[in-house]
Amino acid sequence: MDVRFLKSLVAVVENGSIAAAARRENRTAAAISQRIQALERTLGCTLLLRTAHATRPSDQCLLMLPKIRAIIEQAQALQDDLHLDGLVGEVKIGAISTALTGVLPALIERLAISAPDLKLKITPGDSRSLYEKVLNAELDAAILVRPPFQPPKALALAVLKVEPLILVAPAARVGQSLETLLREGPFIRYDARSWGGQIAQRYLDEQAIEPNVLCELDALETIIMLVAQGMGVSLVPQWVGMALDGLYVLPVEDGQRYSRELVVMHSSTPHRPLAMRHLLELLCGPP
């Protein structure tokens, strides 16, 4: 079975017509039709249902589509691995929102110079969901908050940043003490269910402070925006690239004890070891 024929089938499914697939594949519509017919003969079933205006996949095609895509992906990975340095193809990496703006831009810039044929497919998400995707091999790696538990041996991690806990308040409240700001509020809570938010909540618990909560969310950039607009105060980690305009910032006493660790997590046995080693060198090495 020719992998190129499978690619043509996927192109038809994704584009909705043989003509559109032919344009994407840079082939004639007749050539694409011949590939589909060859696949149908090999597999012994109808793959496409044709109407006057569109082409849609049959039930049998939809059933096989995930495996077909996996075959295409594995074939591409095999070709990539045969490259002399292994630094070609695609690496799937996830990142939490603050890493998207604070870590990935520099990585992409350095990667474009050191390995221009190695491309990143970036998936945004929260730490918990990205962890699950790495664990289930849906992602090659992810930049996330260190889990509050010991990950299995199948996963490895490296610390990228240590982000101390700070209090942020509107600039108009300059001069007020940290305790006063927290007790008087209003308080915008960094979601206590999130891994990073658990650290901020632990500080409040240990200081026996019960703030007047205005709202709770797992979106640090939005929290900073609300604080800058004068909506309230918050406890957040100080991440790279954090916008401080319009804010009054106070360090938390013993802030390192309440710091958030930003890590890169990946499989202990990556299927693209050379590519992963290069990414880790760029992420963990000197700027």
Secondary structure by P-SEA (a helix, b strand, c coil): ccaaaaaaaaaaaaaccaaaaaaaacccaaaaaaaaaaaaaaacccccccccccccccaaaaaaaaaaaaaaaaaaaaaaaacccccccbbbbbbccccccccaaaaaaaaaacccccccbbbbbcaaaaaaaaaaccccccccccccccccccbbbbbcbbbbbbbbcccccccccaaaaaaaccccccccccaaaaaaaaaaaaaccccccccccccaaaaaaaaaaccbbbbbccccccccccccccccccccccbbbbbbbbbccccaaaaaaaaaaaaaccc
